[in-house]
Amino acid sequence: MTAPFRNLIAGEWTAASDTSPNVNPSNLSDVVGDYARGSAADVDAAVAAAKAAFPAWSRSVPYARHEILKKAAAEVFARKEELGRLLAREEGKTLPEGIGEVTRAGQILEFFAAETIRLAGETLPSVRPGVGVEVTREPLGVIGMITPWNFPIAIPAWKIAPALAYGNCVVIKPAELVPGSAWALVDILHRAGLPAGVLNLVMGKGSVVGQRLLEHPDVTAITFTGSVGTGRRVAKAAIDCDPMKKVQLEMGGKNPLVVLDDADLAVAVETAVNGAFFSTGQRCTASSRVIVTEGIHDRFVEAVTARLSGLVVDDALKAGTHIGPVVDQGQLDQDMRYVEIGRAEGAKLAFGGERLNRETEGFYLQPALFTECTNDMRISREEIFGPVASVIRVKDYDEALAVANDTPFGLSAGICTTSLKYASHFKRNSEAGMVMVNLPTAGVDFHVPFGGRKGSSYGPREQGSYAREFFTIVKTAYTLA
């Protein structure tokens, strides 16, 4: 037995009064490790440490922050296979996907290392004679971070890196289900030379650790990724605090992929299968609604079904596995419940939806493809967050666009077409924050803004240089010459 993984508070690895096991969803007998389960008192200590560290860190030379983030990025790249294996063990992504996510975390750290020396302001003439105006950006203070289980290293990276780059201090609470990757990332950043208190890690329950972060008066801002319901509670709590907190929310999606009659069938099939089912469908950007015009519908469904029948669902660490397990029993139960809901609503289960047994006990689910769906069915309206997709037949492009936009979400949307006219029109008229043409709705770059509209996002965008909109505040200063 190894010692429990501890919280990082004020530069010290600190034991908690309780721990929880991190279990491999591909093999329930494999415990990745025992991780600290923090308390409200641990949060208070972490926030106090971050507050104390903020004056010096926020005024540190940008190049010092650059060097720390760059050093951390180099270690992440050097250990990508090891960290990718850890990620696959605790979350259930296939090993190639895990290594890819770790690589992205390194790229994010590297990008924001450079951002430390790219932050600029403005010097403007006043409308009044003899007065100068300076517009600058300053860090906020202590940032509370609540991250989800589906991207256990990339999402912590894309929140922590800009926060530190712009001079903020951090208290992060990763998802209790998958704390290992976040712990490893924090350890790397800590050893890269961060001063004590600048970055603090408190693992544990959302109802305890997350709630205290929301309530704490010295937490200046909260950035959250998770479900819509929890996001609404986070926003309300942030506003109800005294003082009010700045808030950034990334929430759910019910993302449409439109397939038109003129689409390249092979491209459309691969785009749909990748977007809907890879990473076990556990992505907020997954293509969970596939909207297909009449002329290609039957050929498309037949080809997708054939492609799904060739996919291997197995242990995430096994070579040749295309789709790993669902993350835990609760998520598996939810996925299976929606399969039954779809059947009860009159949709046709064209493929899959069965619980699978493998060599090791795990949460294995055969990808489920529903056809003969309508856009008012629950399986077409509600986020399932698993390998379950519905195919909706439509008459033409105009109906496809209307159905695509008929959703309370607005994160990502895609279209498969060889028509420049339809591609251009869809990019302009899709009510989503991110639009893909002949590409999966899931899969974005690290150097450009990430986020959606309607119920999918609230507050400034994440990632790229647009991250400064959340992690800094604008100050305008006037000087009489």
C-alpha positions in Angstrom: 0.0 0.0 0.0 1.3 3.5 -0.9 0.7 6.5 1.3 -2.3 8.6 0.6 -1.9 11.5 -1.9 -2.1 14.7 0.1 -3.5 18.2 -0.5 -1.1 21.0 -1.3 -1.7 24.0 1.1 0.8 26.9 1.5 3.5 25.0 -0.2 3.2 21.9 2.0 1.7 18.5 1.2 -0.9 18.3 4.0 -2.8 15.2 5.2 -6.6 15.3 5.4 -8.8 13.6 8.0 -10.2 11.3 5.4 -9.3 9.7 2.0 -11.1 8.2 -0.9 -10.0 5.5 -3.4 -9.4 6.3 -7.0 -10.6 3.2 -8.9 -9.8 2.2 -12.4 -13.1 1.9 -14.4 -11.5 -0.7 -16.7 -10.6 -2.9 -13.8 -12.4 -2.4 -10.5 -9.8 -4.4 -8.6 -7.2 -1.8 -9.5 -7.0 1.1 -7.1 -4.9 3.9 -8.6 -4.4 5.4 -5.1 -6.0 6.9 -2.0 -6.4 10.6 -2.3 -7.1 13.2 0.4 -10.7 14.2 1.0 -10.4 17.8 2.3 -12.6 19.8 4.7 -13.9 23.3 4.8 -11.0 24.1 7.2 -8.6 22.9 4.5 -10.2 25.3 2.1 -9.9 28.1 4.6 -6.2 27.4 5.1 -5.6 27.2 1.3 -7.4 30.5 0.6 -5.5 32.2 3.4 -2.2 31.0 1.9 -3.2 32.2 -1.6 -4.3 35.6 -0.2 -1.0 36.0 1.6 1.0 35.0 -1.6 -0.9 37.3 -3.9 0.8 40.6 -3.3 4.3 39.3 -4.2 3.2 37.0 -7.0 1.0 39.6 -8.7 3.9 42.0 -8.8 6.5 39.4 -9.8 8.5 39.9 -13.0 6.5 38.3 -15.9 9.6 36.5 -17.1 9.7 34.6 -13.7 6.2 33.4 -14.3 7.2 32.5 -17.9 10.1 30.3 -16.7 8.0 28.4 -14.2 5.3 27.6 -16.7 7.8 26.7 -19.4 9.6 24.3 -17.0 6.4 22.7 -16.0 5.4 22.3 -19.7 8.7 20.6 -20.4 8.2 18.0 -17.6 4.6 17.3 -18.8 5.9 16.6 -22.4 8.8 14.4 -21.0 6.3 12.3 -19.0 3.4 12.2 -21.4 3.3 8.4 -21.7 3.5 7.9 -17.9 0.9 10.6 -17.3 -1.3 9.4 -20.2 -1.3 5.9 -18.6 -2.3 7.4 -15.2 -5.1 9.3 -17.0 -6.4 6.2 -18.8 -6.3 4.2 -15.6 -8.4 6.7 -13.6 -10.8 8.0 -16.2 -11.2 5.3 -18.8 -10.0 7.1 -21.9 -7.9 4.9 -24.2 -4.2 5.2 -23.8 -3.7 7.1 -27.0 -6.4 9.5 -26.0 -4.9 9.9 -22.5 -1.4 10.7 -24.0 -3.1 13.1 -26.4 -4.8 14.9 -23.5 -1.5 15.1 -21.5 0.2 16.6 -24.6 -2.5 19.2 -24.8 -1.9 20.1 -21.2 1.7 20.7 -22.0 0.8 22.8 -25.0 -1.4 24.9 -22.8 1.3 25.5 -20.2 3.7 26.4 -23.0 1.2 28.8 -24.6 0.6 30.7 -21.4 4.3 30.8 -20.5 4.5 33.0 -23.6 1.4 34.9 -22.7 3.1 36.3 -19.5 5.2 38.5 -21.7 2.5 39.3 -24.3 0.1 41.1 -22.0 -0.2 44.7 -23.1 -2.1 47.9 -22.3 -2.9 51.2 -24.0 -1.8 54.7 -23.6 -4.4 57.2 -24.9 -4.8 60.9 -25.1 -7.6 62.3 -23.0 -10.4 64.5 -24.4 -9.1 67.0 -21.8 -6.0 69.1 -22.5 -2.9 68.0 -20.6 -4.3 64.7 -19.4 -2.9 61.3 -20.2 -4.8 58.0 -20.0 -3.4 54.5 -19.3 -5.5 51.3 -19.7 -3.9 48.3 -18.1 -4.9 44.8 -17.0 -4.3 43.5 -13.5 -4.8 40.1 -11.8 -8.0 39.5 -9.8 -6.7 37.9 -6.6 -7.6 34.4 -5.4 -9.2 32.2 -8.0 -11.3 29.2 -7.0 -11.4 26.4 -9.6 -13.8 23.5 -9.8 -13.0 21.0 -12.5 -14.8 17.9 -14.0 -13.8 14.3 -14.4 -13.9 13.9 -18.2 -10.7 15.9 -19.0 -8.8 15.4 -15.7 -5.5 17.1 -16.8 -6.4 19.3 -19.8 -9.2 21.3 -18.0 -7.1 21.9 -14.8 -4.3 23.0 -17.1 -6.4 25.5 -19.1 -7.7 27.1 -15.9 -4.5 27.1 -13.8 -2.1 28.2 -16.6 -3.7 31.5 -17.4 -4.5 32.3 -13.8 -0.8 32.0 -12.9 0.4 33.6 -16.1 -1.6 36.8 -15.3 -0.5 36.9 -11.7 -3.4 35.3 -9.8 -3.2 32.8 -7.0 -5.2 29.6 -7.1 -7.1 27.1 -5.0 -8.3 24.2 -7.2 -10.7 21.4 -6.4 -10.6 18.6 -9.0 -13.4 16.1 -9.5 -13.3 13.6 -6.6 -13.8 10.8 -9.1 -10.4 11.4 -10.8 -8.0 13.4 -8.7 -4.8 11.7 -9.8 -4.0 13.7 -13.0 -4.7 17.0 -11.3 -2.5 16.0 -8.4 0.3 15.2 -10.8 -0.1 18.5 -12.6 -0.1 20.5 -9.4 3.0 18.6 -8.2 4.8 19.4 -11.4 4.0 23.1 -11.1 4.9 23.2 -7.5 8.3 21.7 -8.2 8.8 24.0 -11.1 9.4 26.8 -8.6 6.1 28.3 -7.6 6.3 30.3 -4.3 4.4 28.8 -1.4 0.7 29.6 -1.5 0.5 30.6 -5.1 -1.1 27.2 -6.2 -3.1 25.2 -3.7 -4.9 21.9 -4.2 -7.8 20.7 -2.0 -9.3 17.5 -3.1 -12.7 16.2 -1.9 -16.4 16.4 -2.2 -18.0 19.2 -4.1 -20.6 19.6 -1.4 -17.8 20.4 1.1 -14.7 21.7 -0.7 -16.6 23.3 -3.7 -19.2 24.8 -1.5 -16.7 26.4 0.8 -14.8 27.9 -2.2 -18.1 29.4 -3.3 -18.8 30.9 0.1 -15.4 32.2 1.0 -15.2 36.0 1.1 -11.5 36.0 0.1 -12.1 34.1 -3.2 -12.4 36.7 -5.8 -13.6 34.6 -8.7 -14.8 31.1 -9.5 -14.2 29.2 -12.7 -16.3 26.0 -13.1 -16.8 23.3 -15.6 -19.6 20.8 -15.1 -23.3 20.2 -15.5 -25.9 23.0 -16.2 -27.7 22.3 -12.9 -24.5 22.6 -10.8 -23.4 25.6 -12.9 -26.6 27.5 -12.1 -26.0 26.9 -8.4 -22.4 28.0 -8.7 -23.5 31.3 -10.4 -26.2 32.0 -7.8 -23.8 31.3 -4.9 -21.2 33.6 -6.5 -23.6 36.4 -6.8 -25.1 35.9 -3.4 -21.6 36.2 -1.8 -20.4 39.4 -0.1 -18.4 40.6 -1.9 -19.8 39.1 -5.2 -17.5 36.9 -7.2 -16.6 37.0 -10.8 -17.8 33.8 -12.4 -17.0 31.7 -15.5 -19.1 28.6 -16.3 -18.6 25.9 -19.0 -21.5 23.5 -18.9 -23.3 21.1 -21.1 -24.0 20.5 -24.7 -26.4 18.7 -27.0 -24.4 19.2 -30.1 -25.8 18.8 -33.6 -23.9 17.3 -36.6 -25.7 18.1 -39.8 -25.1 15.6 -42.7 -26.3 16.9 -46.1 -27.0 14.8 -49.2 -23.9 16.2 -50.9 -21.6 15.1 -48.1 -18.6 12.8 -48.7 -20.1 9.7 -47.1 -16.8 8.3 -45.7 -15.9 11.7 -44.2 -19.4 12.1 -42.7 -19.3 8.6 -41.1 -15.9 9.1 -39.6 -16.8 12.6 -38.4 -20.0 11.3 -36.7 -18.5 8.2 -35.1 -15.5 10.1 -33.8 -17.5 13.0 -32.5 -20.3 10.9 -30.9 -18.6 7.9 -29.5 -14.8 8.4 -29.0 -13.8 9.2 -25.4 -16.9 7.0 -24.6 -19.1 10.0 -25.6 -18.1 11.7 -22.3 -17.4 15.1 -23.9 -19.5 18.2 -23.6 -18.7 18.7 -27.3 -19.8 15.3 -28.4 -22.1 15.0 -31.5 -25.1 13.6 -29.6 -27.6 14.7 -32.3 -26.9 13.6 -35.9 -29.3 15.5 -38.3 -29.3 13.8 -41.7 -31.1 14.8 -44.9 -33.4 12.3 -46.7 -31.2 11.6 -49.7 -28.2 10.2 -47.7 -30.0 9.1 -44.6 -30.3 5.3 -45.2 -26.8 5.0 -46.6 -25.4 7.0 -43.8 -27.1 4.9 -41.1 -26.0 1.7 -42.7 -22.4 2.8 -42.9 -22.3 4.2 -39.4 -23.7 0.9 -38.1 -21.0 -1.0 -39.9 -18.3 1.2 -38.5 -19.6 0.8 -35.0 -19.7 -3.0 -35.3 -15.9 -2.9 -36.0 -15.0 -0.8 -32.9 -13.4 -2.5 -29.9 -14.8 -1.7 -26.5 -12.3 -2.9 -23.9 -9.8 -2.0 -21.2 -8.5 1.5 -21.8 -4.9 0.3 -21.5 -5.1 -2.5 -24.0 -3.6 -2.0 -27.5 -6.3 -1.9 -30.1 -9.1 -0.6 -27.8 -11.1 2.1 -29.6 -13.5 2.9 -26.7 -12.9 2.4 -23.0 -15.4 2.1 -20.2 -17.8 4.6 -18.8 -16.3 6.4 -15.9 -18.3 4.9 -13.0 -21.4 3.0 -12.0 -23.5 6.2 -11.7 -22.7 7.3 -15.2 -23.3 3.8 -16.6 -26.7 3.7 -14.8 -27.6 7.1 -16.4 -26.6 5.9 -19.9 -28.6 2.7 -19.6 -31.6 4.7 -18.3 -31.5 6.9 -21.4 -31.3 3.8 -23.6 -34.6 2.7 -22.1 -36.1 6.2 -22.3 -35.2 6.2 -26.0 -37.0 2.9 -26.6 -40.0 4.0 -24.6 -40.2 7.2 -26.7 -40.4 5.2 -29.9 -36.9 5.6 -31.2 -35.3 2.6 -32.9 -32.2 1.2 -31.3 -30.3 0.5 -34.5 -27.1 -0.6 -32.8 -25.7 -1.3 -29.3 -26.8 -0.1 -26.0 -25.9 -3.3 -24.2 -23.8 -3.8 -21.1 -20.6 -5.6 -22.0 -18.5 -8.1 -20.0 -14.7 -8.1 -20.5 -11.7 -9.9 -19.0 -11.6 -7.5 -16.1 -14.7 -6.2 -14.3 -15.4 -2.7 -15.5 -18.1 -0.3 -16.7 -18.3 -1.3 -20.3 -21.1 -0.2 -22.6 -21.6 -0.9 -26.3 -22.1 2.4 -28.2 -25.8 3.1 -28.8 -27.2 4.5 -32.0 -30.9 5.5 -32.2 -32.7 6.2 -35.4 -36.2 7.4 -36.2 -35.8 10.1 -33.6 -37.5 13.4 -33.4 -36.0 16.6 -31.9 -38.6 16.7 -29.1 -37.6 13.4 -27.6 -35.7 13.4 -24.3 -32.8 11.6 -25.9 -32.6 14.5 -28.3 -33.0 17.3 -25.7 -31.2 16.2 -22.6 -27.4 15.8 -22.2 -26.7 12.1 -21.7 -22.9 12.3 -21.5 -22.2 8.9 -22.7 -21.9 6.8 -25.9 -25.5 7.4 -27.0 -26.4 9.3 -30.2 -29.7 10.0 -31.9 -30.2 10.3 -35.7 -32.9 12.7 -36.8 -34.1 12.6 -40.4 -34.9 16.0 -42.1 -36.1 17.1 -45.5 -33.4 19.6 -46.5 -30.7 22.1 -45.3 -33.2 24.6 -44.1 -35.0 22.1 -41.8 -31.6 20.7 -40.7 -30.4 24.2 -39.6 -33.7 24.8 -37.7 -33.5 21.5 -35.9 -29.8 22.1 -35.1 -30.6 25.4 -33.5 -33.7 24.1 -31.6 -31.9 23.3 -28.4 -31.3 24.9 -25.0 -27.6 24.4 -25.5 -25.1 26.1 -27.9 -21.6 24.8 -27.4 -20.5 23.1 -30.6 -22.1 22.3 -34.0 -20.9 20.7 -37.2 -21.9 20.2 -40.8 -20.7 17.6 -43.4 -21.1 19.0 -46.9 -19.1 19.6 -50.1 -21.1 22.8 -50.7 -19.3 26.1 -50.0 -22.7 27.8 -50.0 -24.1 25.6 -47.2 -20.9 25.5 -45.2 -20.7 29.3 -45.2 -24.3 29.8 -44.4 -24.1 27.3 -41.5 -21.0 28.9 -40.0 -22.9 32.2 -40.0 -26.2 31.0 -38.8 -25.5 28.2 -36.3 -26.3 29.2 -32.8 -23.2 27.7 -31.3 -20.0 29.1 -29.9 -17.9 26.7 -32.1 -18.7 25.5 -35.6 -17.0 22.7 -37.5 -17.1 21.9 -41.2 -16.3 18.3 -42.1 -14.7 17.8 -38.7 -16.0 16.3 -35.4 -17.8 18.6 -33.1 -15.4 17.3 -30.4 -11.8 18.4 -31.0 -10.6 22.0 -30.5 -7.2 23.8 -30.5 -5.5 25.1 -27.4 -4.7 28.6 -28.6 -8.2 29.8 -29.6 -11.3 30.6 -27.5 -13.4 27.8 -26.2 -17.0 28.3 -25.2 -20.6 28.4 -26.2 -23.9 30.2 -26.0 -27.3 29.7 -24.3 -27.2 27.1 -21.6 -23.7 25.9 -22.5 -21.6 28.8 -21.2 -21.7 31.9 -19.0 -19.1 34.5 -18.7 -15.8 35.1 -20.6 -14.3 32.4 -22.9 -11.6 30.0 -21.9 -8.3 29.3 -23.6 -6.1 31.3 -25.9 -5.5 35.0 -25.4 -9.2 35.4 -24.7 -8.6 33.9 -21.3 -7.3 37.3 -20.1 -10.9 38.5 -20.2 -11.7 36.4 -17.1 -8.4 36.2 -15.3 -7.6 40.0 -15.4 -9.5 43.2 -14.7 -9.1 46.4 -16.6 -7.9 49.5 -14.8 -8.0 53.0 -16.3 -5.6 55.6 -14.9 -5.6 59.4 -15.6 -2.6 61.7 -15.1 -2.4 65.4 -15.3 0.9 66.3 -17.1 
